Amino acid sequence: MILHKDKQTLPLTNFSLGNDLNYLVPSLQASIQKNPSLKIGGTPRSAPARMKENYTLNGSWLDTQWYNTFADYLVKYVEAYVNNGLTIWAITVQNEPKYETSSYTSMRMDPGNQISFLKNDIGPAFASTGLTAGIIAYDHNRDDPNYSIEILNDNNSKNFTIGSAFHGYAADVSAQSTVYNAHPYKGIWFTEITGGDYAPNFANNLASNMKNIIVGTTRNWAKGILLWNLVLDENNGSQNGGCIDCRGVVTVNSSTGQITKEVEYYVLGHISKFVDQGATRIFSTESNKIFNVAFENPDGSIAVIAYNNSNKPQETFTIRVGSESFDYIIPKNAAVTFKWTSNTSNNVPPTVSLTSPQNGTSFTSPTNITISADAIDTNGTIANVEFYANSNLLASDFTSPYSFDWLNVSDGNYEIIARTIDNEGAITDSDPVNITVTNGTGADTMFVSSITTGIQSASQGRKFGAAEVFVSDNLGNPVENAVVEGEFYGLFNEVVSGITAASGTVNFITSESKKGSVTINFCVSNISNSTLLFTSDPQWSCTNTNRELSLEKDLRTFKKDIRLV
């Protein structure tokens, strides 16, 4: 979606879908009639110009004072579509948030901004109005998986998002797995790639799309695939100042109405015609010659997509499921999809149990811990065993005996599980084992040793507030893995939390930036750790902080809001 510049004044009493009602809404209504299971997603290219720092649709940042208003704007967008019989399944927070340009509609939104917007504005706004639409983070290239991880590491923003979206214009598809492994219970979606006149060779495009998009994204946990753009005319239009030679999935001649099915049409057909909504990706053997991915549909049918990547004129391969199998000869640079209903008996899921460490074991840091598991599959084979600690993937083992040496484990409480996957894709988790790792220094309390404040430059002369907190124990040692809760106050007014590193330090940066001369004030409200008690020092405590600057800031904002209304 493009959120158009308009003349309305706050509050948003004059919100309208505008031209969407003339073109897009009727098209979507007709599409839903043909395919009622179609899912509709929304992606902002920009907030309205009046909500941005430079009052322009092309580039610039969302002004922090309008975060809440933009959240309400998106709520009204979703509600307006619902009122027209169209349910919005999900929206992304911002299309390509790391890029801004004066050439076309765009808006910059760095991780800190998106975290703040998610947990303080759009997340609560969606929740309070009862909207069922999901919120998806990031929605940009795979070259920065840490953007998504940073958002999902913040528990407050994580709770308001269903996962992350990625574009395919930079970096390897394995970056999706980097994010999945860090947060395996959040979804991954692939939401943009395009062909164009700059790459006209059909065979090369088929190869790239089959290997990297159809097989690559789904093997790296993508729940869906979108290409950009669905339909363009013979002049690669319409255009909005961006790509001038991009190719649609189909091309429609604006004079004759002739429809040309481009290579991307056939690429999508290999998955959209055979893999049903609600399908589950199942295990299939990886091969550098025959790129492949397999799915089990909700009706029990199986679909396998394969592409011949070898240099030979043809390759013969075998597909085997249980006791059933068949051979197929595939030409060089060709793609094929199979779909069938298996006649074999239902697969019996594997079993897995942790054999070490024992539940309730305590360790003294620094320590190494060997994690071992037994895995059995009565009617097949074990593909691999994965080891997790507090839902984070530690390692995978593909051969028996299944074990992993976890080195230099830091202080904390850990829930460990083993997950096994069999040759037919069935997954089983072990019962959890809980262990504790405590320090061996003899320390029993911790406190704030120092707080250092400063600034970090932002765009256009603005500045972020920054603070570093150093935590040590009563023996003078730095404390690792302590959860520090604190607050910027005064000119900035923001509650933050973070975890100390091995150096005993944790760094905070405000999500908002300010212009002109700034003074940074920071205090600590609490510190928690699994083994040490926090001793508060009045010098650093929020309970003893003078709040006149914070109240003054709040008053200025309140007066400004009154003038706008």
N, C-alpha and C positions, 0 to 999 in steps of 0.2 A: 504494500500500500504506500502511496505518497500522500502525506498529510499536507494539504494545500495551505498556502498563506491566505488568510481571510481577514475581514474587517470587523469581526465580532469583538466585543470587549468582555472582560471577565466579570462575573463567572460565565461558564460555558453554556449559556441559555440558548444560543442560536446555533448549536452544533448541527451539522448536516453532512451526509455522505456526498453531497454535491453531484458531480458528474458520474460517480459510481452508480447512482440510481438510473442513469440513462444507458449505460453500457455494461459495466461489470456485473452489477447485481442481476440483471436479466440473463446474462450469459451463464452465471453460476446457478441460477434457478433452473435453467434448461439443462445444465450438466447434472444437477442433482436428480432431476426427473429421469434421466437416462441411467444414472448410477447412484442410487440412494446411499451407498456406503462411502461415497467420496468424502474425503476430509479436506477442510478448508483451513489454511493457515494465513496469518498476516505478518508482514515484516515492514516496520517503519523505515523509510529511506531517510526521513528527517522529521523532527518536530516542526510545528508551524514556526515561521520565521520570527514572529513576535515573542516566542519563548526562548530564543537563542541569543547568545552574547552579542553577536554582530548583526542581528536582525536580518538574516539571509537564509534562504533554503540551501544554498550551495556552500557546504563546509561549515566551520565554526562548531561551537559546543552548546549543549543545552545549558541555559543559565540555571544555576543551582536554586535560585528562588522560585523557579517554575517547575521543579521536579514533581511536586504534588499535583500541580495543574496538568502537566503532561500525562501523569498517571490517570487522572480523571478523564482526560481526552481519549486515552486508549480504552478506558472502560466504556465510554459513550460509543466509541467505534464498534466494539464487540456487541454492545446492546443494540445498536442500530441494525447490524446485520441479522441478529436474532429476530428483531421485529419485522424483518423482511423474509423470514422463513429460512435463514441460513445460519447454521451453527458454526461458530469459529472454534475449531478444534484446539488450536494453540497459536500464540504469537511469539516471535523472537523480540528481545528487548530493543535491538537496533541492528539494521543491516550493516555489515562491514564496519564495526565501530572503531577500528584502528585507522581508518582512512577518511580523509576529508579533502575535498577539492572544490575549487571555484567554478569548475566546468559543469557540474551537475548536482542534483539533489543528494546531499550527504550530510553526515553529522558525526563528529568524533565523540567517543565515550570510552575512556580508559577503564581498567578493571576496578579501581577504587570508586569511580563514578558509578559504574554499573552495580557494584555491591551495594552502595548507598541507595541507589534508585530501587533496586530489588527489595531490600529488606525494610526500607522506610516508606516507600511510596507505592510502586506498582503492585508489589506483593500484597500488602495490607489492603490496597484499594480493590483488587480482584476478590480477595477473601471476604471483605466486608459486604460486597454486593452479591455474593453467592455465584459469581461467574464460574463456569466449569472449564473455561479455556485454560490450557496449560501455558506456562511461561518458559521459554527456552533461552538459555544464555548464549553469549558470544556471537555466533553466526558470522564467522570470518575464516580466513585461511588456516590451514593446518600447521603453519610454521610457528604458532605460539600456543601450544597446549597449556602452558602455565596460566594463560588468561582464564581459561575455564577452571583449572584446578584452584586458582586463587579464589574464584567466586564460590566454588563448592567447598573449599576449606572453611569458609565463613558459615557457621551453622545457621545463622539467621537468614542469609540470602539463599543458602542451600535449600532451606525448607520451602521456599517459594518457587523453585524452579524444578521442572521435570527432567532437565538435562541440558546438553550442549549441542549446537549446530556448527557444521564446518563447511567451508568452501574448498574447492580443489585446485586453486591457482598457484599454490606454493606448498612445498615440503611434501614429505612422503605420507601415504595414507596410514602408516603405523602410528602416527601421532594420535589418531583416534583411540587406539588401544592404550596409549600412555594415560589419557584422561580416564578411560574406562577402568584401568587397573587401579587408579587412585581412588575412584568412586564407582565401584561396580554396580551400585544400585540406582544410578542415574542413567538416563537414556542418552544415546548418541544418534543424531540425524545428519545426513549429508544433504545440504540444501542448495548448492549451486555449483555448476560447471557449464561451460558453453563451448560449442564449436564455432567455426567462422571461416570466412573466405581465406584467411591466413593459413588454414590447414585444410586444403580441398580434397586430399587423397582419401577415398572411401576406406580402403583396406587399412591404412595407418590409423584412421579415426576409429574404426571398428576394434582394432587391437588395443588401442589406448583405453577406450571406454570399457571394453569387456574386462581387461586386466585390472585397471585402476578403480573403476567406478562400480560396475556390477559385481565383480568378484571381490575386489580390494576393499571397498567400503563396507560390504556386508560381513566379510571375514574379520573386519576390524570394528564390529559391533554396531554398525549403522542399522537403525530400525526403519529407515525409509530413504528414498533417493529422489531428488528433484533436479531437473535440468533447467537452464535459463537460455533461451526463452521458449515458451510453448509454440507460438505462431508469430512469424514475421512475414513481411511482404518481400517482393522481388528486389527491393532496394535495401534490404536488411533493416527495415523500419517497422514500426515507428521507433524513433530514437529520442532520448532525453538528455543528450549531451555526453553520454558515455561512449560505449563501444559503437563504432561506425561500421564494422564488418562482421558482427556476430551472426550466427546462423540459428534459426529456430528449429525446433523438432520437426515441424513441417513449414513449408513456404507456400503462401497463398498469393497468386498473382492478382494484384489489385484491379487489373483491367479485365482479365478473362475469367477469374475465379478458379483457375487451375490450381490443384493442390499437388505439391511435390513432397513426397516422403523422404526426409533426409536420413543420413546414416544413424542419427540419434533416435529416430523413430523405431528403427529395427533393433537397436541396442535395448531400448526400453521394453520392446515387445518380448524379449527373451525372459524378462522377469515379471512384467505386469500381467502377461497372459497366462502364466503358469504358477506363480507364487501368490497365494491368496492372502487377503488381509487377515492378520492374526496368525500367520505361519510362524514357525519356530526354526531358526537355523540349527541344523544338526551337524554332527561331526562328519567330515569327509577328508580323505587323505590329501595333503597338500603336495603339489607337484610343480616343478619349474617348466615342465613340458606341457602338461594339461592343466591350465588354470581352471579351478572349479569351485563351486559352492553348492551346498545342498540344503533343502528345506523340507520340513514336514508340515503340510497344510492342516487346518482344523478338521477337515474331513478324513484325515489319515493318509491321504495321498502324499507321495514324495515327488519332489521336483529337484532335478540336478541340472545346473548350468555349467557348460564346459567350453573352453576356448583353446585351440591348438597353438601353442606358442613355440613349437619346435621348428628347427630348420629343415626337417625332412618333408618330402612331398605329402606324406600322410603318417598318421600315428594310429595304432590300435590300442585301445584301452578297455578295461573291464570294470563294470560297475557291479558291486556285490553288496547285497543287504541280507544278512543272515545266511540262509541256505540258497537264496535266489541270486542269480547273476546273469549278465549278458555282456557281449562284446560289441564294440562299435569302432568303425574305421572313420576317422575324421581328417579331412584334407588340411593342408597347411593354411594357417591364418583364417580358419573357419570357426564359427560358433555354433553350438547346438544345445537345445534344452530338451530334457526328457521329463515326462510326468506320468506316473503310474500309481496304482493301488497295489500294495504288497499283499501277497497271499500267505506270508509267513505268520507264525504266531506272534503275539505281542512280546516285545522285548522286556526282559526282566531287568530292572535297573540294577546297577552295581551296588555293592556295599563298601563302606569305608569306616575305619575307626582309628583314632589316634592311639599310638602305643607309648609315646613319650613326647613331652613331659607328662607327669601325672597331674590330675586336677588338684588345685590347691597348693602346688609347689611354690616355695619362695626362693628367690635367687638374690645374691648380693652383687651389685654392679661394681666395676665393669664385668660383664659376663658374656659367654657364648652359650647358646642353647641349641641342642640338637632336637629337631622336630621329626618324628617318624610316624608312619601310618601303614596299616594293612589295608589293601583294596582287593576285592574279589568280584569277578563277573562270571556268573554261572552259565551263561549262554553266549558268551562272546569274549572280548578282550578289553583290558583297561587301556584307554588311550593315554591318559595322563592323570596325575594327582597334583592339585594346587594347594598351597599352604597360605592361610590368611591369619593376620593378627589385627584385631579391631577393624575387620572388614577390608583391610589393605592387603593386596596380594604381595606375598614375600617371595615366592619362587614356585616353579613347576618342575616336576620330576616325571620323566617319560618311561623310566625302566624301574623294575622291582630290584631290590627293596627300595621303597619310597621314603626319602628322607631329605632334610635340608639343615645345614648348619647356619643358624642365625647368629651373626657376629656382632659384638659390641652393643648389646641390647641395653638401652638406657632405662632409667628408673620409670616405673609406672605399673599400672594394672593392665593385663592383656587377656583378651578372649581369643583363643586360637581354635581354628577349625581346619579340617582337611576336606577338600572337594574333589571328587573323582568323576571322570567322564569316560563312558565306554565307547566302543567302536561304532555304536549306532546313535551316539549323541546324548544318551540318557545321563543325567547329572544327579549325584547324591552328595549331601553334606554330612560330615560326621557330627556327633555330639560335641559341643564345645568343651574346651578345657581352659580353665581360668588359672593364671599364674600371676605372681607379683615379683617385681624386681625392685629392690630397695638399695640405697647407697650404704656403703660400709665404712663411712667416715666417722660415725658416732654422733653426727650432727642431728639436732632435733627441731631446730627452728630456722626460719629464714626471714629476711627483711629487705627493704629497698636500700641499696648502698648509695645509689645516685640516680638523678634524672637529668638528662642533658636535652635541651630544647634547641630548635633551629628552624630553618625554612628550607623548602625545596621549590625550585623554580617551576612554574607552570607556563602556559601559553600567554602571550600578549601582556607580559609584565605582571601576571598574577603570581601568587605564592601560596603553596600548601604549608600548613603547619606540620612540624616533625618533632618527635620526641623519642629518646632512647632511655629505657629503664634497665638498670643493672641490679640483679637480685643475687644475694649471697647468703650462705648459711652462717650459723653462729660460730663456725670454725674458720670463717673467711674464704670458703670455697665457693666458686660460682655455682648457681643452681640451674640445672637443665630441666626442661619440660615442666616448668612452672607456668600456670595460666595466670597472666597478669590482666586485671581489669582496671581501666583507668578512664580519665576524662580530660579532653581539651576544654578549657573554659576561658571566658573573656571574649575576645574578638571571635574566636571559634567556640563552638558549643557542640561537642560530639563525644559520645561514649564509645570506647573501643576495647578490644580484648585481643590478646595474642599469647604465644607460647615462647618461652625463653630458649635460646640455642645453647650449645655446649659452653659458650663463653659466659652464660648467665645473663645475656642481654636480649632484649626484644625491642623492635623498632616499630613505631606507629607513624602514619601519615594521614592527615585529614582527607576526607573525601571532597570537601569544599576547598576552593581557593579564593583568595582575597586580593584586591588591588591596593596599591599604596604601601605605606609603612605598616608593618604588622608586629605585634607582640605575642609571643607564644607562651601560654600557661598550661601546665599539665600536672595532674595529681593522680595518685593510685588509690583505688577504693578497696581492692582486695587482691590477694594472691593465693592460689590454691595449688597443692602438690600432694601426691599420694602418700608421701612419707614425712613431710616437714610441716610444722605449724607456722602460720604467718604472724609475725609480730609487727604491728602497725607503728609507724613513726609519725608524730604530729607534723614534722617538717614536710612530709610528702603526702599526707593523708587528705583525701577529698573532704572529710568531715570537718577539717579545720581551715578550709580554703575560703578566702574572701571572695564572694560572688558578685560584687557590685558590677564588674565588667560584663559578666554574663547577663545580669538583669538589664543592663543598659542595652546590650545587643538585642535581647528579646523585645524590648520596648521599641527600638528603632524598627524592627521587622514588623511589629504589630501596627505601628503608625503607617508604614508603607502599604501594608495590606488594606488598611482602611481607605487610603487614598485611591487605590486601584478599584475597589468595589464602588 
